[in-house]
Amino acid sequence: MPLAVAVVSGVLSFLVIDRVYGGIPLLPWSAIPTLLLLAAAETITAVHTRRRIRRVPGTEPMEPLSAARLVALAKASAVFASIAIGAFAGMLAALLERLGAVDARTDALTAAGTLLSAAVLLAAALFLEYACRVPGEEEPQGPKT
């Protein structure tokens, strides 16, 4: 699912940026630390959640509703990160032929940094989703014949 979302948003971003690049302002760099802070928060939450679900001594057991909320957060973050990855990859691809201009080069560097930050957020979201699994929980299998 994240791959399909990233591909669709990447193609759309490439088409839009390729047509209207001269009429948009420079990309703000502030998305890079924002996405990295979100990724750090989700990673820390995943580590603590995993310890609580596995009932490591010294931790308080996790409420099922809290775990469900964290799974919802992880899924939403994964979709958002996939959209950002695709959008900034499409922008970067559209800017490759314009790297001679200073503004395009600056935007390409910002897009690359944001793309990497979104990839870190996607990894953190997938780790948080994984951390919410109950130990011994197996993947569902089809009906046995």
Salt bridges, closest charged atoms under 4 A:
ASP18 OD1 - ARG98 NH2 3.59
GLU129 OE2 - LYS75 NZ 2.91
GLU139 OE2 - ARG133 NH1 3.17
